Amino acid sequence: MTMEYKGYVSGPIDFDPEDGTFSGTVAGLSDVIHFEGIDAESLLESFKGSIDEYLAICAEKGRTPDKPFSGKIFVRASSDQHRKAALRAAAEGISLSQWVARQIDAAP
């Protein structure tokens, strides 16, 4: 399960049986945003609060916040794979980028 807030997504959630706490970090960033809680409600609250705090600190320092995903994907494929995908996109009357995005949306 992942949590999402303001375009940021949680990474894996860990459980510490000694402390009885759940913790995690926000995925896809070079900056580290950590959050923790003792149950689902407090974990979600901490996740959102940590992101809000991160964004506030960035604004205070005049720094652009790290964004988790740009929307750009660079894919290395064989020439046969490239041709096959491009031909399928053309047959559907869409761009290769749109075709790849559809394949991602269709993934379970």
Jmol script that loads the backbone (N, CA, C; Angstrom):
load data "model"
ATOM      1  N   MET A   1       0.834  -1.177   0.000  1.00  0.00           N
ATOM      2  CA  MET A   1       0.000   0.000   0.000  1.00  0.00           C
ATOM      3  C   MET A   1       0.880   1.242   0.000  1.00  0.00           C
ATOM      4  N   THR A   2       0.500   2.211  -0.777  1.00  0.00           N
ATOM      5  CA  THR A   2       1.202   3.483  -0.767  1.00  0.00           C
ATOM      6  C   THR A   2       0.213   4.594  -0.443  1.00  0.00           C
ATOM      7  N   MET A   3       0.754   5.688   0.046  1.00  0.00           N
ATOM      8  CA  MET A   3      -0.049   6.879   0.317  1.00  0.00           C
ATOM      9  C   MET A   3       0.385   7.952  -0.670  1.00  0.00           C
ATOM     10  N   GLU A   4      -0.542   8.826  -1.047  1.00  0.00           N
ATOM     11  CA  GLU A   4      -0.215   9.900  -1.970  1.00  0.00           C
ATOM     12  C   GLU A   4      -0.788  11.204  -1.441  1.00  0.00           C
ATOM     13  N   TYR A   5       0.003  12.276  -1.567  1.00  0.00           N
ATOM     14  CA  TYR A   5      -0.418  13.594  -1.086  1.00  0.00           C
ATOM     15  C   TYR A   5       0.367  14.655  -1.841  1.00  0.00           C
ATOM     16  N   LYS A   6      -0.348  15.588  -2.468  1.00  0.00           N
ATOM     17  CA  LYS A   6       0.265  16.690  -3.207  1.00  0.00           C
ATOM     18  C   LYS A   6       1.281  16.214  -4.248  1.00  0.00           C
ATOM     19  N   GLY A   7       1.026  15.056  -4.849  1.00  0.00           N
ATOM     20  CA  GLY A   7       1.913  14.519  -5.874  1.00  0.00           C
ATOM     21  C   GLY A   7       3.075  13.708  -5.330  1.00  0.00           C
ATOM     22  N   TYR A   8       3.202  13.626  -4.014  1.00  0.00           N
ATOM     23  CA  TYR A   8       4.270  12.841  -3.389  1.00  0.00           C
ATOM     24  C   TYR A   8       3.705  11.484  -2.976  1.00  0.00           C
ATOM     25  N   VAL A   9       4.528  10.446  -3.077  1.00  0.00           N
ATOM     26  CA  VAL A   9       4.091   9.076  -2.806  1.00  0.00           C
ATOM     27  C   VAL A   9       5.006   8.460  -1.762  1.00  0.00           C
ATOM     28  N   SER A  10       4.402   7.702  -0.847  1.00  0.00           N
ATOM     29  CA  SER A  10       5.207   7.032   0.177  1.00  0.00           C
ATOM     30  C   SER A  10       5.978   5.873  -0.419  1.00  0.00           C
ATOM     31  N   GLY A  11       7.138   5.625   0.154  1.00  0.00           N
ATOM     32  CA  GLY A  11       7.907   4.436  -0.179  1.00  0.00           C
ATOM     33  C   GLY A  11       7.412   3.298   0.701  1.00  0.00           C
ATOM     34  N   PRO A  12       8.187   2.235   0.810  1.00  0.00           N
ATOM     35  CA  PRO A  12       7.787   1.111   1.668  1.00  0.00           C
ATOM     36  C   PRO A  12       7.625   1.559   3.120  1.00  0.00           C
ATOM     37  N   ILE A  13       6.669   0.961   3.795  1.00  0.00           N
ATOM     38  CA  ILE A  13       6.410   1.244   5.207  1.00  0.00           C
ATOM     39  C   ILE A  13       7.021   0.113   6.030  1.00  0.00           C
ATOM     40  N   ASP A  14       7.797   0.484   7.033  1.00  0.00           N
ATOM     41  CA  ASP A  14       8.423  -0.501   7.928  1.00  0.00           C
ATOM     42  C   ASP A  14       7.720  -0.491   9.281  1.00  0.00           C
ATOM     43  N   PHE A  15       7.782  -1.617   9.973  1.00  0.00           N
ATOM     44  CA  PHE A  15       7.227  -1.717  11.322  1.00  0.00           C
ATOM     45  C   PHE A  15       8.334  -2.103  12.287  1.00  0.00           C
ATOM     46  N   ASP A  16       8.434  -1.379  13.391  1.00  0.00           N
ATOM     47  CA  ASP A  16       9.404  -1.687  14.445  1.00  0.00           C
ATOM     48  C   ASP A  16       8.641  -2.297  15.615  1.00  0.00           C
ATOM     49  N   PRO A  17       8.732  -3.620  15.808  1.00  0.00           N
ATOM     50  CA  PRO A  17       7.965  -4.272  16.869  1.00  0.00           C
ATOM     51  C   PRO A  17       8.388  -3.831  18.275  1.00  0.00           C
ATOM     52  N   GLU A  18       9.636  -3.410  18.432  1.00  0.00           N
ATOM     53  CA  GLU A  18      10.098  -2.956  19.747  1.00  0.00           C
ATOM     54  C   GLU A  18       9.412  -1.664  20.168  1.00  0.00           C
ATOM     55  N   ASP A  19       9.283  -0.723  19.214  1.00  0.00           N
ATOM     56  CA  ASP A  19       8.647   0.560  19.506  1.00  0.00           C
ATOM     57  C   ASP A  19       7.154   0.549  19.195  1.00  0.00           C
ATOM     58  N   GLY A  20       6.712  -0.415  18.411  1.00  0.00           N
ATOM     59  CA  GLY A  20       5.319  -0.455  17.988  1.00  0.00           C
ATOM     60  C   GLY A  20       4.976   0.674  17.034  1.00  0.00           C
ATOM     61  N   THR A  21       5.961   1.079  16.205  1.00  0.00           N
ATOM     62  CA  THR A  21       5.730   2.187  15.280  1.00  0.00           C
ATOM     63  C   THR A  21       5.933   1.762  13.831  1.00  0.00           C
ATOM     64  N   PHE A  22       5.207   2.444  12.967  1.00  0.00           N
ATOM     65  CA  PHE A  22       5.361   2.307  11.530  1.00  0.00           C
ATOM     66  C   PHE A  22       6.126   3.532  11.049  1.00  0.00           C
ATOM     67  N   SER A  23       6.989   3.352  10.051  1.00  0.00           N
ATOM     68  CA  SER A  23       7.725   4.502   9.527  1.00  0.00           C
ATOM     69  C   SER A  23       8.037   4.292   8.055  1.00  0.00           C
ATOM     70  N   GLY A  24       8.323   5.405   7.389  1.00  0.00           N
ATOM     71  CA  GLY A  24       8.665   5.336   5.986  1.00  0.00           C
ATOM     72  C   GLY A  24       9.259   6.640   5.513  1.00  0.00           C
ATOM     73  N   THR A  25       9.583   6.680   4.245  1.00  0.00           N
ATOM     74  CA  THR A  25      10.086   7.886   3.603  1.00  0.00           C
ATOM     75  C   THR A  25       9.297   8.103   2.323  1.00  0.00           C
ATOM     76  N   VAL A  26       9.376   9.325   1.818  1.00  0.00           N
ATOM     77  CA  VAL A  26       8.718   9.651   0.560  1.00  0.00           C
ATOM     78  C   VAL A  26       9.592   9.120  -0.578  1.00  0.00           C
ATOM     79  N   ALA A  27       8.982   8.465  -1.533  1.00  0.00           N
ATOM     80  CA  ALA A  27       9.706   7.817  -2.638  1.00  0.00           C
ATOM     81  C   ALA A  27      10.073   8.804  -3.735  1.00  0.00           C
ATOM     82  N   GLY A  28      11.172   8.516  -4.422  1.00  0.00           N
ATOM     83  CA  GLY A  28      11.528   9.223  -5.640  1.00  0.00           C
ATOM     84  C   GLY A  28      12.179  10.581  -5.463  1.00  0.00           C
ATOM     85  N   LEU A  29      12.690  10.880  -4.275  1.00  0.00           N
ATOM     86  CA  LEU A  29      13.314  12.180  -4.021  1.00  0.00           C
ATOM     87  C   LEU A  29      14.786  12.033  -3.695  1.00  0.00           C
ATOM     88  N   SER A  30      15.567  13.073  -3.995  1.00  0.00           N
ATOM     89  CA  SER A  30      16.949  13.090  -3.516  1.00  0.00           C
ATOM     90  C   SER A  30      16.966  13.592  -2.075  1.00  0.00           C
ATOM     91  N   ASP A  31      16.016  14.473  -1.714  1.00  0.00           N
ATOM     92  CA  ASP A  31      15.853  14.891  -0.325  1.00  0.00           C
ATOM     93  C   ASP A  31      15.147  13.767   0.429  1.00  0.00           C
ATOM     94  N   VAL A  32      15.385  13.678   1.742  1.00  0.00           N
ATOM     95  CA  VAL A  32      14.751  12.627   2.542  1.00  0.00           C
ATOM     96  C   VAL A  32      13.636  13.246   3.378  1.00  0.00           C
ATOM     97  N   ILE A  33      12.420  12.731   3.177  1.00  0.00           N
ATOM     98  CA  ILE A  33      11.280  13.127   3.987  1.00  0.00           C
ATOM     99  C   ILE A  33      10.821  11.877   4.727  1.00  0.00           C
ATOM    100  N   HIS A  34      10.947  11.896   6.054  1.00  0.00           N
ATOM    101  CA  HIS A  34      10.623  10.746   6.902  1.00  0.00           C
ATOM    102  C   HIS A  34       9.307  11.001   7.624  1.00  0.00           C
ATOM    103  N   PHE A  35       8.561   9.945   7.884  1.00  0.00           N
ATOM    104  CA  PHE A  35       7.315  10.044   8.649  1.00  0.00           C
ATOM    105  C   PHE A  35       7.124   8.769   9.451  1.00  0.00           C
ATOM    106  N   GLU A  36       6.350   8.868  10.554  1.00  0.00           N
ATOM    107  CA  GLU A  36       6.083   7.684  11.367  1.00  0.00           C
ATOM    108  C   GLU A  36       4.796   7.852  12.158  1.00  0.00           C
ATOM    109  N   GLY A  37       4.233   6.728  12.589  1.00  0.00           N
ATOM    110  CA  GLY A  37       3.011   6.739  13.383  1.00  0.00           C
ATOM    111  C   GLY A  37       2.804   5.400  14.052  1.00  0.00           C
ATOM    112  N   ILE A  38       1.862   5.386  14.989  1.00  0.00           N
ATOM    113  CA  ILE A  38       1.583   4.146  15.732  1.00  0.00           C
ATOM    114  C   ILE A  38       0.407   3.374  15.153  1.00  0.00           C
ATOM    115  N   ASP A  39      -0.330   4.017  14.243  1.00  0.00           N
ATOM    116  CA  ASP A  39      -1.453   3.362  13.572  1.00  0.00           C
ATOM    117  C   ASP A  39      -1.658   4.034  12.214  1.00  0.00           C
ATOM    118  N   ALA A  40      -2.607   3.526  11.443  1.00  0.00           N
ATOM    119  CA  ALA A  40      -2.822   4.040  10.087  1.00  0.00           C
ATOM    120  C   ALA A  40      -3.141   5.532  10.090  1.00  0.00           C
ATOM    121  N   GLU A  41      -3.985   5.953  11.012  1.00  0.00           N
ATOM    122  CA  GLU A  41      -4.381   7.362  11.057  1.00  0.00           C
ATOM    123  C   GLU A  41      -3.197   8.277  11.371  1.00  0.00           C
ATOM    124  N   SER A  42      -2.411   7.921  12.372  1.00  0.00           N
ATOM    125  CA  SER A  42      -1.270   8.778  12.732  1.00  0.00           C
ATOM    126  C   SER A  42      -0.169   8.702  11.680  1.00  0.00           C
ATOM    127  N   LEU A  43      -0.039   7.571  11.006  1.00  0.00           N
ATOM    128  CA  LEU A  43       0.956   7.437   9.940  1.00  0.00           C
ATOM    129  C   LEU A  43       0.592   8.359   8.769  1.00  0.00           C
ATOM    130  N   LEU A  44      -0.674   8.366   8.362  1.00  0.00           N
ATOM    131  CA  LEU A  44      -1.132   9.233   7.284  1.00  0.00           C
ATOM    132  C   LEU A  44      -0.988  10.704   7.676  1.00  0.00           C
ATOM    133  N   GLU A  45      -1.329  11.031   8.894  1.00  0.00           N
ATOM    134  CA  GLU A  45      -1.190  12.404   9.383  1.00  0.00           C
ATOM    135  C   GLU A  45       0.275  12.845   9.367  1.00  0.00           C
ATOM    136  N   SER A  46       1.169  11.970   9.793  1.00  0.00           N
ATOM    137  CA  SER A  46       2.599  12.275   9.803  1.00  0.00           C
ATOM    138  C   SER A  46       3.129  12.421   8.376  1.00  0.00           C
ATOM    139  N   PHE A  47       2.675  11.553   7.469  1.00  0.00           N
ATOM    140  CA  PHE A  47       3.067  11.615   6.063  1.00  0.00           C
ATOM    141  C   PHE A  47       2.712  12.977   5.476  1.00  0.00           C
ATOM    142  N   LYS A  48       1.460  13.379   5.642  1.00  0.00           N
ATOM    143  CA  LYS A  48       1.010  14.675   5.114  1.00  0.00           C
ATOM    144  C   LYS A  48       1.728  15.829   5.795  1.00  0.00           C
ATOM    145  N   GLY A  49       1.872  15.745   7.118  1.00  0.00           N
ATOM    146  CA  GLY A  49       2.539  16.810   7.860  1.00  0.00           C
ATOM    147  C   GLY A  49       3.996  16.969   7.465  1.00  0.00           C
ATOM    148  N   SER A  50       4.673  15.864   7.225  1.00  0.00           N
ATOM    149  CA  SER A  50       6.081  15.919   6.822  1.00  0.00           C
ATOM    150  C   SER A  50       6.242  16.571   5.454  1.00  0.00           C
ATOM    151  N   ILE A  51       5.326  16.286   4.550  1.00  0.00           N
ATOM    152  CA  ILE A  51       5.373  16.907   3.223  1.00  0.00           C
ATOM    153  C   ILE A  51       5.076  18.401   3.333  1.00  0.00           C
ATOM    154  N   ASP A  52       4.050  18.751   4.107  1.00  0.00           N
ATOM    155  CA  ASP A  52       3.729  20.171   4.300  1.00  0.00           C
ATOM    156  C   ASP A  52       4.909  20.921   4.922  1.00  0.00           C
ATOM    157  N   GLU A  53       5.555  20.309   5.898  1.00  0.00           N
ATOM    158  CA  GLU A  53       6.719  20.929   6.552  1.00  0.00           C
ATOM    159  C   GLU A  53       7.873  21.087   5.556  1.00  0.00           C
ATOM    160  N   TYR A  54       8.125  20.073   4.767  1.00  0.00           N
ATOM    161  CA  TYR A  54       9.171  20.129   3.750  1.00  0.00           C
ATOM    162  C   TYR A  54       8.912  21.272   2.775  1.00  0.00           C
ATOM    163  N   LEU A  55       7.670  21.378   2.285  1.00  0.00           N
ATOM    164  CA  LEU A  55       7.324  22.437   1.340  1.00  0.00           C
ATOM    165  C   LEU A  55       7.463  23.821   1.982  1.00  0.00           C
ATOM    166  N   ALA A  56       7.096  23.936   3.264  1.00  0.00           N
ATOM    167  CA  ALA A  56       7.219  25.211   3.976  1.00  0.00           C
ATOM    168  C   ALA A  56       8.682  25.601   4.153  1.00  0.00           C
ATOM    169  N   ILE A  57       9.528  24.646   4.499  1.00  0.00           N
ATOM    170  CA  ILE A  57      10.970  24.920   4.667  1.00  0.00           C
ATOM    171  C   ILE A  57      11.564  25.359   3.332  1.00  0.00           C
ATOM    172  N   CYS A  58      11.197  24.678   2.255  1.00  0.00           N
ATOM    173  CA  CYS A  58      11.700  25.060   0.933  1.00  0.00           C
ATOM    174  C   CYS A  58      11.268  26.479   0.587  1.00  0.00           C
ATOM    175  N   ALA A  59      10.009  26.819   0.858  1.00  0.00           N
ATOM    176  CA  ALA A  59       9.497  28.163   0.571  1.00  0.00           C
ATOM    177  C   ALA A  59      10.232  29.204   1.410  1.00  0.00           C
ATOM    178  N   GLU A  60      10.458  28.891   2.667  1.00  0.00           N
ATOM    179  CA  GLU A  60      11.152  29.802   3.578  1.00  0.00           C
ATOM    180  C   GLU A  60      12.578  30.083   3.112  1.00  0.00           C
ATOM    181  N   LYS A  61      13.225  29.058   2.569  1.00  0.00           N
ATOM    182  CA  LYS A  61      14.608  29.196   2.118  1.00  0.00           C
ATOM    183  C   LYS A  61      14.699  29.644   0.656  1.00  0.00           C
ATOM    184  N   GLY A  62      13.556  29.823  -0.002  1.00  0.00           N
ATOM    185  CA  GLY A  62      13.554  30.224  -1.406  1.00  0.00           C
ATOM    186  C   GLY A  62      14.078  29.138  -2.324  1.00  0.00           C
ATOM    187  N   ARG A  63      13.889  27.915  -1.927  1.00  0.00           N
ATOM    188  CA  ARG A  63      14.415  26.752  -2.655  1.00  0.00           C
ATOM    189  C   ARG A  63      13.275  26.010  -3.346  1.00  0.00           C
ATOM    190  N   THR A  64      13.496  25.550  -4.549  1.00  0.00           N
ATOM    191  CA  THR A  64      12.493  24.763  -5.263  1.00  0.00           C
ATOM    192  C   THR A  64      12.448  23.359  -4.661  1.00  0.00           C
ATOM    193  N   PRO A  65      11.259  22.902  -4.234  1.00  0.00           N
ATOM    194  CA  PRO A  65      11.165  21.548  -3.660  1.00  0.00           C
ATOM    195  C   PRO A  65      11.491  20.479  -4.699  1.00  0.00           C
ATOM    196  N   ASP A  66      12.085  19.416  -4.232  1.00  0.00           N
ATOM    197  CA  ASP A  66      12.344  18.264  -5.092  1.00  0.00           C
ATOM    198  C   ASP A  66      10.999  17.667  -5.474  1.00  0.00           C
ATOM    199  N   LYS A  67      10.825  17.340  -6.727  1.00  0.00           N
ATOM    200  CA  LYS A  67       9.584  16.731  -7.204  1.00  0.00           C
ATOM    201  C   LYS A  67       9.817  15.247  -7.414  1.00  0.00           C
ATOM    202  N   PRO A  68       8.847  14.417  -7.005  1.00  0.00           N
ATOM    203  CA  PRO A  68       9.054  12.976  -7.103  1.00  0.00           C
ATOM    204  C   PRO A  68       9.135  12.441  -8.522  1.00  0.00           C
ATOM    205  N   PHE A  69       8.336  12.956  -9.429  1.00  0.00           N
ATOM    206  CA  PHE A  69       8.333  12.425 -10.790  1.00  0.00           C
ATOM    207  C   PHE A  69       8.094  13.569 -11.762  1.00  0.00           C
ATOM    208  N   SER A  70       8.876  13.625 -12.801  1.00  0.00           N
ATOM    209  CA  SER A  70       8.777  14.723 -13.763  1.00  0.00           C
ATOM    210  C   SER A  70       7.744  14.450 -14.850  1.00  0.00           C
ATOM    211  N   GLY A  71       7.390  13.187 -15.036  1.00  0.00           N
ATOM    212  CA  GLY A  71       6.504  12.830 -16.136  1.00  0.00           C
ATOM    213  C   GLY A  71       7.275  12.437 -17.385  1.00  0.00           C
ATOM    214  N   LYS A  72       8.598  12.519 -17.301  1.00  0.00           N
ATOM    215  CA  LYS A  72       9.430  12.117 -18.433  1.00  0.00           C
ATOM    216  C   LYS A  72      10.063  10.768 -18.108  1.00  0.00           C
ATOM    217  N   ILE A  73       9.958   9.857 -19.057  1.00  0.00           N
ATOM    218  CA  ILE A  73      10.549   8.527 -18.892  1.00  0.00           C
ATOM    219  C   ILE A  73      11.474   8.280 -20.079  1.00  0.00           C
ATOM    220  N   PHE A  74      12.690   7.926 -19.806  1.00  0.00           N
ATOM    221  CA  PHE A  74      13.630   7.580 -20.865  1.00  0.00           C
ATOM    222  C   PHE A  74      13.782   6.069 -20.846  1.00  0.00           C
ATOM    223  N   VAL A  75      13.449   5.455 -21.974  1.00  0.00           N
ATOM    224  CA  VAL A  75      13.432   3.998 -22.053  1.00  0.00           C
ATOM    225  C   VAL A  75      14.475   3.534 -23.052  1.00  0.00           C
ATOM    226  N   ARG A  76      15.250   2.554 -22.652  1.00  0.00           N
ATOM    227  CA  ARG A  76      16.190   1.922 -23.579  1.00  0.00           C
ATOM    228  C   ARG A  76      15.525   0.638 -24.086  1.00  0.00           C
ATOM    229  N   ALA A  77      15.430   0.525 -25.385  1.00  0.00           N
ATOM    230  CA  ALA A  77      14.810  -0.643 -25.993  1.00  0.00           C
ATOM    231  C   ALA A  77      15.645  -1.060 -27.190  1.00  0.00           C
ATOM    232  N   SER A  78      15.477  -2.294 -27.579  1.00  0.00           N
ATOM    233  CA  SER A  78      16.160  -2.749 -28.797  1.00  0.00           C
ATOM    234  C   SER A  78      15.497  -2.070 -29.993  1.00  0.00           C
ATOM    235  N   SER A  79      16.162  -2.080 -31.114  1.00  0.00           N
ATOM    236  CA  SER A  79      15.578  -1.461 -32.310  1.00  0.00           C
ATOM    237  C   SER A  79      14.295  -2.192 -32.718  1.00  0.00           C
ATOM    238  N   ASP A  80      14.240  -3.507 -32.504  1.00  0.00           N
ATOM    239  CA  ASP A  80      13.021  -4.260 -32.812  1.00  0.00           C
ATOM    240  C   ASP A  80      11.865  -3.848 -31.905  1.00  0.00           C
ATOM    241  N   GLN A  81      12.153  -3.678 -30.617  1.00  0.00           N
ATOM    242  CA  GLN A  81      11.114  -3.237 -29.682  1.00  0.00           C
ATOM    243  C   GLN A  81      10.627  -1.831 -30.034  1.00  0.00           C
ATOM    244  N   HIS A  82      11.566  -0.955 -30.371  1.00  0.00           N
ATOM    245  CA  HIS A  82      11.222   0.419 -30.740  1.00  0.00           C
ATOM    246  C   HIS A  82      10.306   0.420 -31.970  1.00  0.00           C
ATOM    247  N   ARG A  83      10.690  -0.344 -32.986  1.00  0.00           N
ATOM    248  CA  ARG A  83       9.901  -0.438 -34.223  1.00  0.00           C
ATOM    249  C   ARG A  83       8.511  -0.981 -33.928  1.00  0.00           C
ATOM    250  N   LYS A  84       8.449  -2.073 -33.153  1.00  0.00           N
ATOM    251  CA  LYS A  84       7.168  -2.706 -32.833  1.00  0.00           C
ATOM    252  C   LYS A  84       6.235  -1.726 -32.115  1.00  0.00           C
ATOM    253  N   ALA A  85       6.751  -1.013 -31.134  1.00  0.00           N
ATOM    254  CA  ALA A  85       5.938  -0.050 -30.383  1.00  0.00           C
ATOM    255  C   ALA A  85       5.504   1.111 -31.278  1.00  0.00           C
ATOM    256  N   ALA A  86       6.423   1.618 -32.095  1.00  0.00           N
ATOM    257  CA  ALA A  86       6.103   2.736 -32.982  1.00  0.00           C
ATOM    258  C   ALA A  86       5.037   2.341 -34.000  1.00  0.00           C
ATOM    259  N   LEU A  87       5.126   1.120 -34.534  1.00  0.00           N
ATOM    260  CA  LEU A  87       4.132   0.650 -35.498  1.00  0.00           C
ATOM    261  C   LEU A  87       2.757   0.483 -34.849  1.00  0.00           C
ATOM    262  N   ARG A  88       2.737  -0.037 -33.630  1.00  0.00           N
ATOM    263  CA  ARG A  88       1.454  -0.188 -32.928  1.00  0.00           C
ATOM    264  C   ARG A  88       0.842   1.167 -32.616  1.00  0.00           C
ATOM    265  N   ALA A  89       1.681   2.123 -32.209  1.00  0.00           N
ATOM    266  CA  ALA A  89       1.180   3.478 -31.930  1.00  0.00           C
ATOM    267  C   ALA A  89       0.610   4.090 -33.210  1.00  0.00           C
ATOM    268  N   ALA A  90       1.335   3.947 -34.309  1.00  0.00           N
ATOM    269  CA  ALA A  90       0.877   4.501 -35.585  1.00  0.00           C
ATOM    270  C   ALA A  90      -0.436   3.858 -36.021  1.00  0.00           C
ATOM    271  N   ALA A  91      -0.552   2.551 -35.811  1.00  0.00           N
ATOM    272  CA  ALA A  91      -1.783   1.852 -36.177  1.00  0.00           C
ATOM    273  C   ALA A  91      -2.970   2.350 -35.365  1.00  0.00           C
ATOM    274  N   GLU A  92      -2.707   2.811 -34.142  1.00  0.00           N
ATOM    275  CA  GLU A  92      -3.772   3.351 -33.284  1.00  0.00           C
ATOM    276  C   GLU A  92      -3.960   4.847 -33.493  1.00  0.00           C
ATOM    277  N   GLY A  93      -3.099   5.455 -34.331  1.00  0.00           N
ATOM    278  CA  GLY A  93      -3.226   6.869 -34.629  1.00  0.00           C
ATOM    279  C   GLY A  93      -2.805   7.790 -33.494  1.00  0.00           C
ATOM    280  N   ILE A  94      -1.867   7.303 -32.672  1.00  0.00           N
ATOM    281  CA  ILE A  94      -1.388   8.101 -31.548  1.00  0.00           C
ATOM    282  C   ILE A  94       0.136   8.139 -31.560  1.00  0.00           C
ATOM    283  N   SER A  95       0.703   9.033 -30.747  1.00  0.00           N
ATOM    284  CA  SER A  95       2.160   9.123 -30.673  1.00  0.00           C
ATOM    285  C   SER A  95       2.713   7.940 -29.888  1.00  0.00           C
ATOM    286  N   LEU A  96       4.000   7.717 -30.046  1.00  0.00           N
ATOM    287  CA  LEU A  96       4.663   6.651 -29.297  1.00  0.00           C
ATOM    288  C   LEU A  96       4.553   6.928 -27.798  1.00  0.00           C
ATOM    289  N   SER A  97       4.719   8.179 -27.389  1.00  0.00           N
ATOM    290  CA  SER A  97       4.596   8.532 -25.964  1.00  0.00           C
ATOM    291  C   SER A  97       3.199   8.215 -25.441  1.00  0.00           C
ATOM    292  N   GLN A  98       2.179   8.552 -26.216  1.00  0.00           N
ATOM    293  CA  GLN A  98       0.802   8.252 -25.789  1.00  0.00           C
ATOM    294  C   GLN A  98       0.585   6.744 -25.703  1.00  0.00           C
ATOM    295  N   TRP A  99       1.153   6.003 -26.636  1.00  0.00           N
ATOM    296  CA  TRP A  99       1.002   4.550 -26.626  1.00  0.00           C
ATOM    297  C   TRP A  99       1.652   3.942 -25.383  1.00  0.00           C
ATOM    298  N   VAL A 100       2.857   4.401 -25.067  1.00  0.00           N
ATOM    299  CA  VAL A 100       3.557   3.891 -23.877  1.00  0.00           C
ATOM    300  C   VAL A 100       2.756   4.235 -22.623  1.00  0.00           C
ATOM    301  N   ALA A 101       2.234   5.462 -22.539  1.00  0.00           N
ATOM    302  CA  ALA A 101       1.436   5.864 -21.376  1.00  0.00           C
ATOM    303  C   ALA A 101       0.205   4.974 -21.234  1.00  0.00           C
ATOM    304  N   ARG A 102      -0.436   4.622 -22.346  1.00  0.00           N
ATOM    305  CA  ARG A 102      -1.592   3.712 -22.295  1.00  0.00           C
ATOM    306  C   ARG A 102      -1.190   2.336 -21.760  1.00  0.00           C
ATOM    307  N   GLN A 103      -0.017   1.864 -22.178  1.00  0.00           N
ATOM    308  CA  GLN A 103       0.449   0.553 -21.703  1.00  0.00           C
ATOM    309  C   GLN A 103       0.673   0.583 -20.186  1.00  0.00           C
ATOM    310  N   ILE A 104       1.207   1.687 -19.705  1.00  0.00           N
ATOM    311  CA  ILE A 104       1.426   1.835 -18.266  1.00  0.00           C
ATOM    312  C   ILE A 104       0.085   1.875 -17.543  1.00  0.00           C
ATOM    313  N   ASP A 105      -0.872   2.635 -18.067  1.00  0.00           N
ATOM    314  CA  ASP A 105      -2.207   2.709 -17.452  1.00  0.00           C
ATOM    315  C   ASP A 105      -2.887   1.354 -17.423  1.00  0.00           C
ATOM    316  N   ALA A 106      -2.642   0.535 -18.431  1.00  0.00           N
ATOM    317  CA  ALA A 106      -3.293  -0.772 -18.527  1.00  0.00           C
ATOM    318  C   ALA A 106      -2.643  -1.815 -17.602  1.00  0.00           C
ATOM    319  N   ALA A 107      -1.447  -1.506 -17.093  1.00  0.00           N
ATOM    320  CA  ALA A 107      -0.759  -2.468 -16.223  1.00  0.00           C
ATOM    321  C   ALA A 107      -1.514  -2.638 -14.909  1.00  0.00           C
ATOM    322  N   PRO A 108      -1.579  -3.850 -14.390  1.00  0.00           N
ATOM    323  CA  PRO A 108      -2.317  -4.089 -13.129  1.00  0.00           C
ATOM    324  C   PRO A 108      -1.681  -3.385 -11.952  1.00  0.00           C
TER     325      PRO A 108
END
end "model"
wireframe off; spacefill off
backbone 0.3
color backbone group
